[in-house]
Amino acid sequence: MPRLPTLILLAMLAGVLAGTAAHHLAPDAAAAKAIADHLSILTDIFLRMIKMIIGPLVFATLVSGIASMGDGKAVGRIGIKAMGWFVAASVTSLLLGLVMANLLTPGHGMALPLPPADATSNLKTGALNLRDFIAHMFPKSFVEAMAHNEILQIVVFSLFFGFALGTVKDGIGKPLLAGIEGLAQVMLKITNYVMAFAPAGVFGAIAAVITAQGLGVLVVYAKLLGSMYVSLALLWVALIAGGYCFLGRDVFRLLKTMRAPLMIGFATASSESAYPKVIDQLTRFGVKERITNFVLPLGYSFNLDGSIMYTSFAALFVAQVYGVELSLGQQITMLLVLLVTSKGIAGVPRASLVVVAAVLPMFGLPEAGILLVLGIDHVLDMGRTVTNVLGNAIATTVVAKSEGAIGAPVAEEVDEPTADGHPVLTPVQVVASK
């Protein structure tokens, strides 16, 4: 068994045990929060290292992927396929969220104290209007976009750069393309070093949450948590079924290959933390780099299935808690509004909450209603994030299959050393070491 998934699983279990012990031993809530703050240092370090590599990695892989395709027709064809899948997955996610919220009614009968009428969520919802979203897509400065890890802006600049480089790559652009491809290999190598710290980051994330809130908070919100995770499980079934239509039984091999990034995404509640490992595991699955390097960054900007489903689910949850009945027409209108506004959530802090807070007033619901779920938002975010990672892995693989760009799988990493005492290198590691 590969080491990383095993270590992450052990770290998650250790985090639950350590967090539970710390929560019960802490003399009061303030002490528990102080302990949680110290434990979260491990997660902060891991996420900082991820942010350190994510910008150069997205730029290098996306530019090399576009430039290596050879012509604009191929880029356009692959882009249309990817966006078609993204839109279909988004509509499915939103519809499922609305249906499950109506069937399970997680907000009915919950004895949650309603927030004061003048309470505010302090979430920046203004940036979600269409004008600002479109304007924000285009960077004023590539350096500024890299400095602030504005993934969507990096993607837009990389698209321009990749197209331009592809037109001149046979001349002066050839050494530049070779340099960018080399940068991508170096960033993937750095990724291996960063991932070695993943178990510590996972331990810190789990332990900090449980230390601060305790396992008891799960009992109070059991109905909401259960309903949300059942809905996410059904979304998994829908995504896997869609993947099965294109990949056949290989979709189950993909799930096995993606264990490590799925675990990282779940434990840290950060899609970014799983991004480098998703690239590595898709390569091991056999997806050609030119597809992965192009489709995956787009997916991280436009294909956040778990987060999108949560927006419709949470909006109806708030309506149910307040006793506001929304007609079928209003719910369909809400779905269409969420379909548009959810495309602006890439790179927005607490993105799903921001979208819900922005949409609630449109339907006569107080923005402060989002405060009802803030207490368990991290636990909900864990489920949203792992679903986002799965959705993008399946989307990338399906597009690769349609392009005939899936080759032979690469062997998993082997832990046992050879007779001379040196570890066995996989083909990926051999290429990276050259």
N, C-alpha and C positions, 0 to 999 in steps of 0.2 A: 504493500500500500504506500502511495506517495506520502512523504513526511508532512508537507504543509497542511493538507486537510485534517490529518490526525492531530497535529499540534494545535490548530485553530479550535477543533472540537474540544480538546482537553482544556484549552484556555477559556472557552465559554463556560464549561462546567466549573472550573476553578473560580471564575468570576462570580458565578451564581453563589457558590459556597462562601467565598470571601465577602461578597456584598451582603449576604444575609447575616453573617456573623457580625460584620461591622455595624450594620443597622441596629441589631439587638444590643450590642455592647455599648453603642454611643449613648451618653447620658441624656442628650436632648437632640432636637431637630437641627439646631445650629451646629452642634458637634458632628452630627452625621453629614451635614452639608460640607463641613470643612474637610472631613475624611474623604468624601466623594471628590472634592476639588483636587486633593492630592493624588488620588487614584487616576483621575482623568488626565493627569500630566502625560501618562504613557500614551493615551489615545491622541492627545494634542501633538505629541512628537511624531507619531506615526502619520497623522493627517497632514502635518506640516511637510513631512518628507514627500508625501504623495503630491501635495500642491507644488512642491519644488520641481517635480519632474513632469507634471501633467501637461503644462503649456508646451515645453519643447517637444514632448512626446507626441502630442496631437499634431503640432505643426510638421514635424519631421515625417511622421507616418502618413499623414494626409497628403502632403505635397508629393512625396515619393510615390504614393499610390496613384494619384492623378497623372503625374508626369509619365509614369511607366505604362499607362494604358494606351498611349500612342496617338489616339485621336479623340476629338471632342464628341463624336457620335457615341463612342463606348461610354464616356463619362455621362452623357445625357441619358442614355438607355438605362444604365445602372442606377442613376439618380432617380429616374422616374419609377423604376421598380421599387427602390427603397422607400420613396415617399408614398407610393401607393400602399405598401405594407403598413407604413407608419399611420396613415390616415385610417385604414381599416382597423388596425389594432386600437387606435384611440377611440373610434366610434364604439367598438365592441366593449372596451373598458368602461366608457361612460354609461352605456346602456346597461351593462351588468351591475354597475354601482347603483343606478336608479332602481332597477328591478329588485335587487337584493335588499336595498334599504326599505322598499315598500313591503316586501315579503316578511322580513325579519323585524321590522319596526324597532330598531335598537333604542330609539329615544322615548318610546311610550312607556310610562310608568317608572322612569328613572327618577329617584329622589335626589337629584342634583340641585344644589342651591344655584338659583339663577343669578348671573352677574348684575350689578347695579345698572340702572337705566343709563347712567352717564359714563359707564365704564368704556374704556377703549382698549383695543388690542395692541396698539403701538406698532402695528405691522404696516410697512410701506406699500400700500395698495395702489398708489398713484401711478407707479411705473408700468401698470398693466394695461393702460389704454393703448389702442392700436397704433396711434401715431408715435408715441414714445418707444413702443416695442420695436417697430420697424426701424426707427432712427437709431436705436441702441444696437441693432444688429451690426451696423457698420462702424468700425473703429475709427476714432480720430487719429489714433497713433497705435501702430502695432506694438511698440514698446510698452505703452500704457496698458494695452490689452493683455500682454504677457505678464506685466507686473501685478495686475489685479486678477489674473486667472479668469478672464472673461472668455469662457470656452466658445460661446457662439460667435464672438468677434474674431477669435483666433481661427475658427472654422471658415468664416467668410474671407478673411485675408488669405488663408491657405488655399482656398478655392481659386482665387485670382492668381496667386503665385504659382500654383500647380499648373493651371491652364497656360500661363505665360511661359513657364519653364518647359512645358511639353512642346511648345512650338519652336523652341530654340535648342532643344536638348542634343541635336545632332551636331551643333557647332560649339559655340562658346559655353552653352549650357551643360554640356556633357560632364565636365569636371565638377560643376556646381551640383548637378544631380547626384553624382557619385559621393560628394561630400555630405549631402543631405541624407542619402541612404546610409552612409557611415554614421551620421549623427543618430539616426533611428536605431541602428544596432547598438550604439553606445548607450542610448537612453534605455533600451531594453535590458542591457547588462546592468545598468544602475538599478533598474527595477528589481532585478533579482536580489540585489543587496538590500533594498528597501523592504521587500517582502519578507526578508528574514526577521524583521521586527514586527511583522503582522500579528503573531500570537500575543505579544506583549500589549499591542494596541487593542486587540480584541478583549483581552483580560481586563484592561483598564476601563474600557467602555461599558462592559457588562457590570463589573463590580461597582463602578461609580453610580450608575443608574439605580441599582438595587440598594446601595448604601443610602442614597438620598431619599428614595421613595419607599423602599421596602416592598416585599412581595404582596403586602396587604392591598396596595393600590390596584392590583390586578383583580381583586375580589370586588371592589367597589365598581369598577368599570367592566366587570366580566361580560355583561351582555353586549356592550359595544365592541370589546376586543374580540369576543367569540364571533360576532356577526361579521366584523371586518375581516378576520382571518379566514372564515368560511368563504366569504366573497372572493378574497385573494386566491384561495385554493381553487375555486371554480374558474377564475381567470387563468390560473396556471393550466388547468385542464383545457381551456379554450386555446391558449397559446400553443400548448404541446400538440393539440389536435390539428391546429393550423400548420404547425411544423411537420406533423406526420403526413399531411397531404402532399408535401413536397419532398420530404426527406425519407419517408418510410420509417423503418425501424431504427435508422441511424439517429433519429431524434432522441432516442433513449441513450444511445452512446454519447450524444452531445451532452445530455444531462449529467452523465457520469463524469465526463471530461471537465465540466464546469463546476464541480463541487467546491473547489478552493475559492474561486471568485464569488460564488454565491454565499459561502460562509462568511467571507470578509465583508461583503455588502450588508448581510444581515446583522452581523455583530457590531459593525461601526456605524450603521445607518447612513452610509455615504457611498453613493454610486461612484464617485471619483476614486475612492480607495480601491475599488475593484477593477477599475479601467485597465491598468497595466497588465494585471493577471488575466483579464478577459482576452486581450490581444494574444498573450502567450498561449493560452489554452485553445483558442480558435486555430492558431497555427499548428498546435499538436493534433487537433482534430482533422486537419488537412485543408482548411480554408486558405486559399492563396492570399498572400499578403496584400496584393493590389486591391482586393475586395475588402478585406478587413480594414485596411488603412483608410479607405474611402467611406464605407458604410457606417462603421462603428462610431466615428466622431459625429456624423449626422444624427445617428440614433440617440446619442447622449444629449443632443440639443432638441430633438423633435419627437422622440419615442420613449416617453417615460410612462409606461402602461400602468404600473402600480400607483404612481402619484396621480395620474389622471382619473383612475377609478375612484380613488379616495376623495377627490374633490366633489363628485356628485353624491357619493355616500355621505360625506360629512355635512354637506349642505342640507340634505334631507333629514339627517340626524338632528341638526339644530332646529329645523322646522318642527320636528316631532316633539322635542323637549319643550318648545314654547307653545305647542298646541296649535300651530298654524297649518291648516290643510291647503296643500297646493294641488290645483287641478292638473289633469293629464296634460292639458295645453301648456300650463305654466312649467311643468316638469320638462316637457319637450323643448320649450324655449330655453330653460336653464341648461339643458344638454347642449344646445347649439351655442349658447354663450360660453359655456365651459370649454367646448371644442376649440373655440378661437382663443380664449384667454389662456388656456393651458399651454399653448405653444410659446408663450412668453415666460415660462417658469424656469428655463435653463439659466443657471447662474444666479437666480434670485434666492437670497437667504430665506429658509423656511418656506420654500416655494409653494407647496400645496396649501399651507395655511393662508398665505397671501392671496392666492386665487380664490379660496372660499370666502375670506373676509371681504374681498372686492365684489363678489357676486351676491352675497347675502342681502345688502341694502336694495338691490334691484328688485327683490321679491318681497319687500316689506319686512325683512328679518334684520334684527340688530347685528351690526358687525361684532359687537362684544360677545355674541353667541359662540364665537370660536374659542373663547376662554374656557368653555366647558370641556374641551378636549386637550387643553394645553398640558394638563397633568400627566397624561399618558401619551403625549405626542411622540416621544422618543420610541416607545414600544411600537406604536403604529408605524412610525417611520422605518423601523427595521423591516417590517413586512412589505412596505411600499418599495423600499430600496432593493430588496432581493428580487422582487418582481420586475423592477426596471432592468436589472442586470440580466435576468432570464430573457425578457422580451427582446433586448438588444442582441443577445447571443443568437437567439432563434432567427431574428430578422436578418442578421448578417449572413448566417449560414444558408437561409432560404434564397437570398439574392445570389450567393455564391453558387448554389446548386443550379439556379436558373441560367447562370452564365457558364456552366461547366467548369467551375473554378474550385472544385474540391478534389484534392489529390489523396494520396495514401496517407493514413494517419501516422504521426510521429510517435515513437515509443515514449511512454511516461518516464519520468525521472527515476533512476534506480539508485537505491541507497547503499547497496552492498559494494564494498571495494573489490578491486581486482586482486589477483595474486600478488602483484607488486605493491599493494597497499594504497593505490590511487583510486579515487572514485570513478565509476563508469560514467562516461559522458554520452548524453543522448545526441542525436543528429542536430537538434537545435543548439545545444551547448557547443558542439564541435564547430558549427558555422560561426557562432558568436565569438568563439575563441580565436578564429583566424583573422 
